[in-house]
Amino acid sequence: MKIQRLFSGAVVALFAAIMAAPVAAWEPSKPVEFIIPAGTGGGADQMARLIQGIVAKHNLMKQPLIPVNKSGGAGAEGFLEVKAAKGDPHKIIITLSNLFTTPMATGVPFNWKDMTPVSMLALDNFVLWVNAEDPYKTAKEFLDAVKKAPPNTFKMGGTGAKQEDQILTVAIEKAAGVKFTYIPFKGGGAVATQLVGKHVNATVNNPIEAVANWRAGKLRALCVFDDERMPYKTRVTDTQSWFDIPTCREAGVSTEYVMLRGIFMPAGVPPEAVNFYVDLFNKVRATPEWKKFMEDGAFNQTFLTGKAYADWVSKAEVLHRDLMKEAGFLAKP
């Protein structure tokens, strides 16, 4: 009986110890596919690959993070893959405005609610760029020249069709009373290259997509489509910082637009996995490499998670539907 009591006591003690021990937090058990629903060289591609490098350099995750570009169908290829991967915590996707514009323009059966919001990493600005060899020093000078020319004489380069660059181009046309010929390219890197080569007259590239050519003196920044100037005051060129670029509203163009750079996962993933990635991206944001990237690319550093992030995305969906409707870009029922 004494032995039995000792044995029973040991079992109870062992069970209590197991119950009291902390449960290991979830973490990836195999490589994580990091889907980029856009072409190479653009803002989303650059950000995703920077994150991969930071995670590897600082050993922030035991498993590798593997960026994969899936740009087919204006990003629909990537979004549909995530939609189909319900419950898989080893897939994440970086988003841009095609999160809204692609399904609205094409009717592809996808909505952001088919995924799990993880975190807003930042908001990306849009800048009106021209070739530095052109005579236009301000947005007003440039748009006055467009207005005086026959309609469609000036070419605006942008990423994709019926996506954010073309939506913004239509908004500029309506605000300024001008008309461009819009030329779509596969990614933001190609758009910047086309402007340097004078194959188009202007672009509305994100800062990170054009900064190398701006720094090299090949492009000129005319205005930023945000409600206030970018806060970064360190000089990028010999004479200008991001802060020195006026808002387009200051320049007489009453058009504003910023773009989401955020992370989603498939639907049905465990909350512990979402928490893992939120923590991971908080660690990424604390690194010097990320901080430099934010300043180099003149990002709005808003960071949201949980309900606040989902609420922001929901409002942005309504905004994009209104913009797409006004531009005539909604898919016919």
Summary of the structure (lengths in Angstrom):
residues: 333
radius of gyration: 23.6
end to end distance: 79.1
largest distance: 103.8
contacts: 1109
relative contact order: 0.18
helix: 44%
strand: 19%
